[in-house]
Amino acid sequence: MRKVLFTIILLSGVSFAQEPNPTITPDTRAVVKAADLPEMQGIPEFSDRSHFMSLAGSLRYRAYEHSGEWLSREQSVAALNEQVEASVESANR
């Protein structure tokens, strides 16, 4: 019985410790688009242009200001990554 309980606790701890895969969903994309957020590329982190926040935090705050809906940190990181990928693709054209 103790071994079973120990195994369950061990496995549940491993699943909580895993980093979630940051992906942007259509809902997140809609919130970011509806907030009409500027491109974050070129804005230095922790500067007055980012409201003295990280880029992910600044994006989350701006999305909340415009939509009243908070993005998770993972969603804001995924949105920033998508912005970078889009700018790289447009530069390669």
mmCIF file of the C-alpha atoms, coordinates in Angstrom:
data_MODEL
# 
_entry.id   MODEL 
# 
loop_
_atom_site.group_PDB 
_atom_site.id 
_atom_site.type_symbol 
_atom_site.label_atom_id 
_atom_site.label_alt_id 
_atom_site.label_comp_id 
_atom_site.label_asym_id 
_atom_site.label_entity_id 
_atom_site.label_seq_id 
_atom_site.pdbx_PDB_ins_code 
_atom_site.Cartn_x 
_atom_site.Cartn_y 
_atom_site.Cartn_z 
_atom_site.occupancy 
_atom_site.B_iso_or_equiv 
_atom_site.pdbx_formal_charge 
_atom_site.auth_seq_id 
_atom_site.auth_comp_id 
_atom_site.auth_asym_id 
_atom_site.auth_atom_id 
_atom_site.pdbx_PDB_model_num 
ATOM 1  C CA . MET A 1 1  ? 0.000   0.000  0.000   1.00 0.00 ? 1  MET A CA 1 
ATOM 2  C CA . ARG A 1 2  ? 2.821   2.409  0.851   1.00 0.00 ? 2  ARG A CA 1 
ATOM 3  C CA . LYS A 1 3  ? 4.559   1.657  -2.438  1.00 0.00 ? 3  LYS A CA 1 
ATOM 4  C CA . VAL A 1 4  ? 1.391   2.401  -4.391  1.00 0.00 ? 4  VAL A CA 1 
ATOM 5  C CA . LEU A 1 5  ? 0.823   5.645  -2.514  1.00 0.00 ? 5  LEU A CA 1 
ATOM 6  C CA . PHE A 1 6  ? 4.471   6.653  -2.962  1.00 0.00 ? 6  PHE A CA 1 
ATOM 7  C CA . THR A 1 7  ? 4.281   5.914  -6.695  1.00 0.00 ? 7  THR A CA 1 
ATOM 8  C CA . ILE A 1 8  ? 1.106   7.981  -7.101  1.00 0.00 ? 8  ILE A CA 1 
ATOM 9  C CA . ILE A 1 9  ? 2.629   10.931 -5.252  1.00 0.00 ? 9  ILE A CA 1 
ATOM 10 C CA . LEU A 1 10 ? 5.849   10.658 -7.224  1.00 0.00 ? 10 LEU A CA 1 
ATOM 11 C CA . LEU A 1 11 ? 4.080   10.540 -10.587 1.00 0.00 ? 11 LEU A CA 1 
ATOM 12 C CA . SER A 1 12 ? 1.743   13.414 -9.760  1.00 0.00 ? 12 SER A CA 1 
ATOM 13 C CA . GLY A 1 13 ? 4.727   15.554 -8.743  1.00 0.00 ? 13 GLY A CA 1 
ATOM 14 C CA . VAL A 1 14 ? 6.455   14.840 -12.042 1.00 0.00 ? 14 VAL A CA 1 
ATOM 15 C CA . SER A 1 15 ? 3.412   15.867 -14.058 1.00 0.00 ? 15 SER A CA 1 
ATOM 16 C CA . PHE A 1 16 ? 3.101   19.175 -12.170 1.00 0.00 ? 16 PHE A CA 1 
ATOM 17 C CA . ALA A 1 17 ? 6.788   19.939 -12.614 1.00 0.00 ? 17 ALA A CA 1 
ATOM 18 C CA . GLN A 1 18 ? 6.682   19.749 -16.411 1.00 0.00 ? 18 GLN A CA 1 
ATOM 19 C CA . GLU A 1 19 ? 6.753   23.033 -18.284 1.00 0.00 ? 19 GLU A CA 1 
ATOM 20 C CA . PRO A 1 20 ? 3.606   23.552 -20.352 1.00 0.00 ? 20 PRO A CA 1 
ATOM 21 C CA . ASN A 1 21 ? 4.114   23.874 -24.076 1.00 0.00 ? 21 ASN A CA 1 
ATOM 22 C CA . PRO A 1 22 ? 3.377   27.522 -24.901 1.00 0.00 ? 22 PRO A CA 1 
ATOM 23 C CA . THR A 1 23 ? 0.993   27.605 -27.821 1.00 0.00 ? 23 THR A CA 1 
ATOM 24 C CA . ILE A 1 24 ? -1.233  30.372 -29.007 1.00 0.00 ? 24 ILE A CA 1 
ATOM 25 C CA . THR A 1 25 ? -4.848  29.449 -29.527 1.00 0.00 ? 25 THR A CA 1 
ATOM 26 C CA . PRO A 1 26 ? -7.340  31.179 -31.803 1.00 0.00 ? 26 PRO A CA 1 
ATOM 27 C CA . ASP A 1 27 ? -8.910  32.718 -28.676 1.00 0.00 ? 27 ASP A CA 1 
ATOM 28 C CA . THR A 1 28 ? -5.580  34.179 -27.591 1.00 0.00 ? 28 THR A CA 1 
ATOM 29 C CA . ARG A 1 29 ? -4.903  35.412 -31.113 1.00 0.00 ? 29 ARG A CA 1 
ATOM 30 C CA . ALA A 1 30 ? -8.328  37.120 -31.081 1.00 0.00 ? 30 ALA A CA 1 
ATOM 31 C CA . VAL A 1 31 ? -7.620  38.838 -27.744 1.00 0.00 ? 31 VAL A CA 1 
ATOM 32 C CA . VAL A 1 32 ? -4.233  40.061 -28.950 1.00 0.00 ? 32 VAL A CA 1 
ATOM 33 C CA . LYS A 1 33 ? -5.696  41.263 -32.257 1.00 0.00 ? 33 LYS A CA 1 
ATOM 34 C CA . ALA A 1 34 ? -8.709  42.915 -30.600 1.00 0.00 ? 34 ALA A CA 1 
ATOM 35 C CA . ALA A 1 35 ? -6.415  44.759 -28.222 1.00 0.00 ? 35 ALA A CA 1 
ATOM 36 C CA . ASP A 1 36 ? -4.705  46.252 -31.299 1.00 0.00 ? 36 ASP A CA 1 
ATOM 37 C CA . LEU A 1 37 ? -1.348  45.853 -29.642 1.00 0.00 ? 37 LEU A CA 1 
ATOM 38 C CA . PRO A 1 38 ? 1.751   47.313 -31.225 1.00 0.00 ? 38 PRO A CA 1 
ATOM 39 C CA . GLU A 1 39 ? 4.590   45.080 -32.286 1.00 0.00 ? 39 GLU A CA 1 
ATOM 40 C CA . MET A 1 40 ? 6.774   44.437 -29.271 1.00 0.00 ? 40 MET A CA 1 
ATOM 41 C CA . GLN A 1 41 ? 9.901   43.785 -31.320 1.00 0.00 ? 41 GLN A CA 1 
ATOM 42 C CA . GLY A 1 42 ? 12.516  46.475 -30.783 1.00 0.00 ? 42 GLY A CA 1 
ATOM 43 C CA . ILE A 1 43 ? 11.081  47.561 -27.445 1.00 0.00 ? 43 ILE A CA 1 
ATOM 44 C CA . PRO A 1 44 ? 13.640  46.999 -24.690 1.00 0.00 ? 44 PRO A CA 1 
ATOM 45 C CA . GLU A 1 45 ? 12.506  45.088 -21.651 1.00 0.00 ? 45 GLU A CA 1 
ATOM 46 C CA . PHE A 1 46 ? 12.122  47.023 -18.395 1.00 0.00 ? 46 PHE A CA 1 
ATOM 47 C CA . SER A 1 47 ? 12.149  50.386 -20.167 1.00 0.00 ? 47 SER A CA 1 
ATOM 48 C CA . ASP A 1 48 ? 9.601   53.165 -20.112 1.00 0.00 ? 48 ASP A CA 1 
ATOM 49 C CA . ARG A 1 49 ? 8.194   51.899 -23.455 1.00 0.00 ? 49 ARG A CA 1 
ATOM 50 C CA . SER A 1 50 ? 7.445   48.513 -21.874 1.00 0.00 ? 50 SER A CA 1 
ATOM 51 C CA . HIS A 1 51 ? 6.102   50.160 -18.699 1.00 0.00 ? 51 HIS A CA 1 
ATOM 52 C CA . PHE A 1 52 ? 9.173   48.879 -16.827 1.00 0.00 ? 52 PHE A CA 1 
ATOM 53 C CA . MET A 1 53 ? 8.009   45.280 -17.303 1.00 0.00 ? 53 MET A CA 1 
ATOM 54 C CA . SER A 1 54 ? 9.234   42.283 -19.232 1.00 0.00 ? 54 SER A CA 1 
ATOM 55 C CA . LEU A 1 55 ? 7.896   42.088 -22.784 1.00 0.00 ? 55 LEU A CA 1 
ATOM 56 C CA . ALA A 1 56 ? 5.620   39.187 -21.820 1.00 0.00 ? 56 ALA A CA 1 
ATOM 57 C CA . GLY A 1 57 ? 4.316   41.133 -18.827 1.00 0.00 ? 57 GLY A CA 1 
ATOM 58 C CA . SER A 1 58 ? 3.834   44.282 -20.873 1.00 0.00 ? 58 SER A CA 1 
ATOM 59 C CA . LEU A 1 59 ? 1.906   42.371 -23.529 1.00 0.00 ? 59 LEU A CA 1 
ATOM 60 C CA . ARG A 1 60 ? -0.281  40.748 -20.845 1.00 0.00 ? 60 ARG A CA 1 
ATOM 61 C CA . TYR A 1 61 ? -1.020  44.128 -19.258 1.00 0.00 ? 61 TYR A CA 1 
ATOM 62 C CA . ARG A 1 62 ? -1.819  45.850 -22.565 1.00 0.00 ? 62 ARG A CA 1 
ATOM 63 C CA . ALA A 1 63 ? -4.121  43.005 -23.577 1.00 0.00 ? 63 ALA A CA 1 
ATOM 64 C CA . TYR A 1 64 ? -5.901  43.277 -20.218 1.00 0.00 ? 64 TYR A CA 1 
ATOM 65 C CA . GLU A 1 65 ? -6.280  47.047 -20.559 1.00 0.00 ? 65 GLU A CA 1 
ATOM 66 C CA . HIS A 1 66 ? -7.964  46.665 -23.948 1.00 0.00 ? 66 HIS A CA 1 
ATOM 67 C CA . SER A 1 67 ? -9.988  43.485 -23.511 1.00 0.00 ? 67 SER A CA 1 
ATOM 68 C CA . GLY A 1 68 ? -10.426 43.025 -19.771 1.00 0.00 ? 68 GLY A CA 1 
ATOM 69 C CA . GLU A 1 69 ? -9.098  39.495 -20.190 1.00 0.00 ? 69 GLU A CA 1 
ATOM 70 C CA . TRP A 1 70 ? -5.775  38.352 -18.780 1.00 0.00 ? 70 TRP A CA 1 
ATOM 71 C CA . LEU A 1 71 ? -3.489  36.249 -20.945 1.00 0.00 ? 71 LEU A CA 1 
ATOM 72 C CA . SER A 1 72 ? -1.424  33.633 -19.167 1.00 0.00 ? 72 SER A CA 1 
ATOM 73 C CA . ARG A 1 73 ? 2.334   34.088 -19.221 1.00 0.00 ? 73 ARG A CA 1 
ATOM 74 C CA . GLU A 1 74 ? 2.596   31.138 -21.596 1.00 0.00 ? 74 GLU A CA 1 
ATOM 75 C CA . GLN A 1 75 ? 0.072   32.728 -23.970 1.00 0.00 ? 75 GLN A CA 1 
ATOM 76 C CA . SER A 1 76 ? 1.898   36.060 -23.986 1.00 0.00 ? 76 SER A CA 1 
ATOM 77 C CA . VAL A 1 77 ? 5.254   34.343 -24.629 1.00 0.00 ? 77 VAL A CA 1 
ATOM 78 C CA . ALA A 1 78 ? 3.663   32.391 -27.486 1.00 0.00 ? 78 ALA A CA 1 
ATOM 79 C CA . ALA A 1 79 ? 2.186   35.614 -28.910 1.00 0.00 ? 79 ALA A CA 1 
ATOM 80 C CA . LEU A 1 80 ? 5.606   37.298 -28.732 1.00 0.00 ? 80 LEU A CA 1 
ATOM 81 C CA . ASN A 1 81 ? 7.217   34.306 -30.446 1.00 0.00 ? 81 ASN A CA 1 
ATOM 82 C CA . GLU A 1 82 ? 4.569   34.485 -33.170 1.00 0.00 ? 82 GLU A CA 1 
ATOM 83 C CA . GLN A 1 83 ? 5.325   38.177 -33.699 1.00 0.00 ? 83 GLN A CA 1 
ATOM 84 C CA . VAL A 1 84 ? 9.027   37.390 -34.074 1.00 0.00 ? 84 VAL A CA 1 
ATOM 85 C CA . GLU A 1 85 ? 8.341   34.536 -36.505 1.00 0.00 ? 85 GLU A CA 1 
ATOM 86 C CA . ALA A 1 86 ? 6.043   36.753 -38.578 1.00 0.00 ? 86 ALA A CA 1 
ATOM 87 C CA . SER A 1 87 ? 8.645   39.504 -38.800 1.00 0.00 ? 87 SER A CA 1 
ATOM 88 C CA . VAL A 1 88 ? 11.342  37.009 -39.816 1.00 0.00 ? 88 VAL A CA 1 
ATOM 89 C CA . GLU A 1 89 ? 9.070   35.586 -42.530 1.00 0.00 ? 89 GLU A CA 1 
ATOM 90 C CA . SER A 1 90 ? 8.262   39.048 -43.871 1.00 0.00 ? 90 SER A CA 1 
ATOM 91 C CA . ALA A 1 91 ? 11.962  39.970 -43.884 1.00 0.00 ? 91 ALA A CA 1 
ATOM 92 C CA . ASN A 1 92 ? 12.776  36.833 -45.898 1.00 0.00 ? 92 ASN A CA 1 
ATOM 93 C CA . ARG A 1 93 ? 10.285  37.722 -48.646 1.00 0.00 ? 93 ARG A CA 1 
# 
